[in-house]
Amino acid sequence: MEKNPDEFYFKMIRAELQDGVHKIKQPKDEVTPEQVKLMRTQDIKYVEMKRVAEAKKIERLKSELHLLDAAGKNPSKHVFFFDSKKEVQEFDIATHLDTVPELVDRVYNRPTIATLQKETLKGATDPAHLKKLAQQRKNQYDLLKQRIEREKAMFVVAQKIQTRKDLLDKTHKVKVKKETTDGPAIYKFKFQRKR
């Protein structure tokens, strides 16, 4: 009877009614379970070592693949300059690049007509073998993408561990930004002059 109707409790917005029973809403996890497990079991130096190893593997894969025809990459532009509109209308890219029209779309390994006449065609020519090579190249790009994502995840875990280490300090701090799955919480520490 003495309850104030304007009174507010945070449980009013944190709870909901399910089948006639009050259930408290659980806050969403800021970290994935894999990140929690890794943070609890591993030290920051170990995570940093693994991240550096992953970065080296990424560089090695990039040097092998050259990212010439990677999916999602912005297409490179080849610009030709002309003096008149007549030259633009008469322009043929195959004659300008001195190659056969079938090879114009290739980004890499575009031999000239003279090279094709002098030497025999080297490498795979049958469609089945070309398809197999294309699949192998696609698998390599997928592996590279996975390694890049793994390296980013390791970087985030290392940042979160470092933030937790910094929080053990007794200085006054204010949380500026909450922790997310792709970034640590950001704190602003009170400035203290070192002696």
Disulfide bonds with the S-S distance in Angstrom:
none
